């Protein structure tokens, strides 16, 4: 079968959405959330405004999609680590998850910076994405709770307030992502040293 070079190229819609997303975050960071609009994003993306509307109705939708995409992929990855048959004890699994979160944040530092810059800019304009982010990240805290409870049940983790401990683990991950985005002097070794100290304190 011969390939006709004049045939229109099949569009990968998910890839296009992600390209729009990456460009939008750059525009939000450069222009400020309030002053950004779909026309600017379309121009920076090299596509028409009507094409943008095929994927997103407004800039809020773009941000919601960013949070949904990132958290969805990470949760699938960390669920696999949490319940892998050869992942070590519960403390080691939590350590692997937190270490990978740091690695991912470091590898995607620019996108992380843009994401946080959008949050700051939007909040100045009275738009608060906190509820959206909390809703999408709540399952990470639940994942930590399940690992902690399992460790307590099998005796590898000491008895404690599971809610407080899981919140502390999530806050550690959040803190390190913040430091990666805003501090050039970030050191993974130092971050993991602090994390390891807390994790070891949870052992029975």
N, C-alpha and C positions, 0 to 999 in steps of 0.2 A: 504493500500500500504506500503510495507516494504522499509525502507531506506537502501540503500547499502553503507556501510561505505567506500567501495573501490572506489566509484564514485568520480571523481575530484570535488573539492570544487569550486563553482561558484565565480569568481573574481569580486569584486566591483571595477571597474576601476576608478571611481571618488575618492573613498577612497584611492586607491593606489597612484593616482596622488597627493593627498594632503599629504600622508605620504612621498612621494619623495620630495615634496616641503618643508615640515618641516625639513627634514634631510638636504636638499640642503642649506637652509638658515643657519643651524648650521655649515655646512662645509665651506660655504662662509665666515662666521664670524670668524671661527677658522683659516682657511688657507689663507684668503684673496681672493678676487675675481679673481685676475690674476692667482694665483697658484692653484685654484680649477679646477676640470674637472669632466666629467661624470663618469670616472672610480672611483674616490674618492667617489663620491656621491652614485654610485652603491654599492660599498663596505660598506659604512656606512649604507646604506638602507637594506643591506642583500639580494640584488637581483643582477642579472647579468646586464652587460652593454647593451647587446641586448634588455633586457627588458626595461631598461631606454629609449632606442631609440624608443620604441613603443609609448612613451608618450611625450618625448622632444628630439628635434634634437641637442640642444646645451644649455649651461647654461643661455644664454640670454632669451631663451624661458621660462625657469623656473621662472626667475624673472618677466617677463611679465605676466605669469600665476598667480603669487602671487598677483601682483597689481590688475589684473582683478578680481580674485576671491574675494579678500577682499573688493574692492570698489563696486563690484556688489551686494554682500550680504548686505553691509551697506546701499547702496542707496535704496534698496528695503525696508529695515527696516525703514529708516528715511522718506521715502515717505509715508509709512503707518502712521507714527507719524504726519507728516505735514498735512495730509488730513483726519485724524480721526475726526468723527463728534463730539466727546466729548473730544477733546484735549486741550480745553481752547483757549484763544486768540492767536494771532500770536507770540507775545513775549514769551508766555508760551511754545508754540510748539518749538520755536527755543531753549529755555532754556532746554527743555527735550532732544532735539537732541544733544546739546553740552554736557550735563551731561552724556548722554549715550556714546558718543564718548570717554569721559574721563574714564568711567567705563570699556568700552571694551579695551582701551589701558592698563589700570591697570591690567585687568584680563589676558591680553596676552603680558605682559611686555617683556618676554624673546624673543618672536617672533618679537615684535616691535624693540627691541634692535638689533636683528640679521638683520632685514630688513634695518635699518638705517646704520648698520655697513657695509653692502653690498654696499649701496650707496656711502659711504665714500671711501671704498676700490676700487670700480669700477672707481670712479672719478679720483683717483690717477693714474689709468691705462688708463685714457683718455676715459672711457666709462661713458656717462652721461645719466641717466634715467629720467632727469627732464621733457623732453617732453612727455614721456610715462605717468608719474605720473600726469602731468598737464592735459593731455587729458582724463585720467580716472577719475580725481577728479573734472573736470570742471562742471559736473552736480550737484555737491553739492553746488557750488556757485550759479548755476541757481535756485536750490531749495530755497536757502535763498532769492534770488531776488524775486521769486514768492510770498513767505510769506510776505516779506517786502512790496511789491506792494499791496497785498491784504489788509494788515493792514493799509496802507496809504489810500486805497480806502474806507475802512469802518470807518476810523477816529481813529483807536486805535494806530496808529503809525504816528509820525509827518512827515512832508514833508522833504525829504533829497535826497542826491545823492545816489540812490539805488546801483549803481555799487561800489561806495566806501564803503558803509555799508556792502554789501555782501562780498566784499573782506576782510574787517576787521573781519567779523565773521569767515570766513574760516581761516584767519591767526591766530585768537585766538585758534581755534581747533588744527591747525598745531603746534602752540607754545606749547600747553599743552602736545601734544603727544611727542614732542621733550624733554620737561622737564621730562616726565615720563621715557623716555628711558635713559636719561643721568644723572638725578639728584636723588640721594637717598632720599633727603629731600622733595620730592614732597608732597604737601598737597592738596587734592581735595577741602577741605573747602576754602583754600586760592584761588585756581583757580576759583572756582565758585563765590567767592566774587567779584573777578575782572570781571568775565563774567557778573554777575548780575548787577554790576555797569554800565557796557556799555549798557546792554539791557534796563535798566531803563531809560537811557539817550535817548533812541529811542522812548519812549512812548510819545503820544501826550499830 
